[in-house]
Amino acid sequence: MQQDSEEERCEHEERVALALKNMPDSDKIDELAARFKAISEPSRLKILLALSCGELCVEHLTQAVGGNQSAVSHQLKTLKDNKIVKSRRHGKQVMYSVSDGHVLTMINVAKEHLNCDE
């Protein structure tokens, strides 16, 4: 009986060591948490879903998400600050797009998961 306990202890220690080895540093964890927080807000998530169809300006994003221009611009700033969207000038307009396709992959996986529950 004591041997099983010793084996379990060793197994748990190995798992802890593996968890510690694979744990990002605190700065990376904070950055990851901030990005998850940024995409979890419903109006920002709607913006990202709209941008998943391609590049859009604020005016068209406002139409797509049903918000007002000021609110959409504010949410875009948060998404830009978190390096989730990027912008470029096209004449007088600023065009927005998703800066990292991995974000859209995460959103699509979450959408698929919701569909699995039905």
C-alpha positions as CSV (number, residue, x, y, z in Angstrom):
1,M,0.0,0.0,0.0
2,Q,2.8,2.4,0.9
3,Q,4.5,1.7,-2.5
4,D,1.3,2.8,-4.4
5,S,1.4,6.0,-2.5
6,E,5.0,6.6,-3.3
7,E,4.3,5.8,-7.0
8,E,1.4,8.3,-7.0
9,R,3.6,10.9,-5.4
10,C,6.3,10.5,-8.0
11,E,3.7,10.6,-10.8
12,H,2.2,13.8,-9.4
13,E,5.6,15.4,-9.0
14,E,6.3,14.6,-12.7
15,R,3.1,16.2,-13.7
16,V,3.9,19.3,-11.6
17,A,7.3,19.5,-13.2
18,L,5.8,19.2,-16.7
19,A,3.2,21.9,-15.9
20,L,5.9,24.3,-14.6
21,K,8.0,23.6,-17.7
22,N,5.1,24.4,-20.0
23,M,3.9,27.5,-18.1
24,P,4.6,30.8,-19.9
25,D,6.1,33.6,-17.9
26,S,3.8,36.0,-16.0
27,D,4.0,38.7,-18.7
28,K,2.9,36.3,-21.4
29,I,0.0,35.0,-19.2
30,D,-1.1,38.6,-18.5
31,E,-1.0,39.4,-22.3
32,L,-3.0,36.2,-23.1
33,A,-5.6,37.0,-20.4
34,A,-5.9,40.6,-21.8
35,R,-6.5,39.3,-25.3
36,F,-9.2,36.8,-24.1
37,K,-10.8,39.6,-22.2
38,A,-10.8,41.8,-25.2
39,I,-12.5,39.3,-27.5
40,S,-15.0,38.2,-24.9
41,E,-16.9,41.5,-24.8
42,P,-20.0,41.0,-27.0
43,S,-19.7,44.2,-29.1
44,R,-16.0,43.5,-29.8
45,L,-16.8,39.9,-30.7
46,K,-19.4,41.1,-33.1
47,I,-16.8,43.4,-34.7
48,L,-14.4,40.4,-35.1
49,L,-17.2,38.3,-36.6
50,A,-17.8,41.0,-39.1
51,L,-14.1,41.3,-39.9
52,S,-13.9,37.6,-40.4
53,C,-15.6,38.2,-43.8
54,G,-12.8,40.7,-44.7
55,E,-11.5,44.2,-44.3
56,L,-14.1,46.9,-43.4
57,C,-14.1,50.6,-42.6
58,V,-15.8,52.0,-39.5
59,E,-18.9,53.1,-41.4
60,H,-19.4,49.6,-42.8
61,L,-18.6,47.9,-39.4
62,T,-21.2,50.1,-37.8
63,Q,-23.8,48.9,-40.2
64,A,-22.7,45.3,-39.8
65,V,-22.8,45.2,-36.0
66,G,-25.7,47.6,-35.5
67,G,-23.8,50.1,-33.3
68,N,-23.0,53.7,-33.5
69,Q,-19.8,55.0,-35.0
70,S,-18.4,56.3,-31.7
71,A,-18.9,53.0,-29.9
72,V,-17.5,51.0,-32.7
73,S,-14.4,53.3,-32.9
74,H,-13.9,52.9,-29.2
75,Q,-14.1,49.1,-29.4
76,L,-11.7,49.1,-32.4
77,K,-9.2,51.0,-30.4
78,T,-9.3,48.3,-27.6
79,L,-8.9,45.6,-30.2
80,K,-6.0,47.5,-31.8
81,D,-4.3,48.1,-28.4
82,N,-4.5,44.3,-27.8
83,K,-3.0,43.6,-31.3
84,I,-6.1,41.8,-32.4
85,V,-7.0,44.1,-35.3
86,K,-4.8,46.3,-37.5
87,S,-5.6,49.2,-39.7
88,R,-4.4,50.8,-42.9
89,R,-5.3,54.0,-44.7
90,H,-7.1,53.8,-48.0
91,G,-7.6,57.3,-49.2
92,K,-9.7,59.1,-46.6
93,Q,-10.9,55.9,-45.0
94,V,-9.2,53.7,-42.4
95,M,-9.7,50.0,-43.2
96,Y,-9.7,47.4,-40.4
97,S,-8.8,43.7,-40.5
98,V,-8.0,41.0,-38.1
99,S,-4.2,41.0,-37.5
100,D,-3.9,37.3,-36.5
101,G,-5.9,34.5,-38.0
102,H,-5.5,32.5,-34.9
103,V,-8.1,34.7,-33.2
104,L,-10.6,33.8,-35.9
105,T,-9.7,30.2,-35.5
106,M,-10.5,30.4,-31.7
107,I,-13.8,32.1,-32.5
108,N,-14.7,29.5,-35.1
109,V,-13.9,26.7,-32.7
110,A,-16.1,28.3,-30.1
111,K,-18.9,28.7,-32.6
112,E,-18.6,25.0,-33.6
113,H,-18.7,24.0,-29.9
114,L,-22.0,25.9,-29.5
115,N,-23.4,24.1,-32.5
116,C,-22.4,20.7,-31.0
117,D,-24.7,21.4,-28.0
118,E,-27.8,21.7,-30.2
